[in-house]
């Protein structure tokens, strides 16, 4: 992040923060990247447990073969 957030407080407790729009975009992109990495890990775990489905079976199940 390039800028410092400005915190809004109520009775001395932080309740919100104002951050730079570009910093927010960077944070959103990082969160999406982490979600993609976790989804890939979960998929690899499932493949390791259950194996893969042959392409011919997928086509047949979808009525493409």
Secondary structure, DSSP 4 states (H G I P E B T S, - for coil): --S--EEEEETTEEEEEE--HHHHHHHHHHHHHHHHHHHHHHHHHHHHHH----HHHHHHHTT--
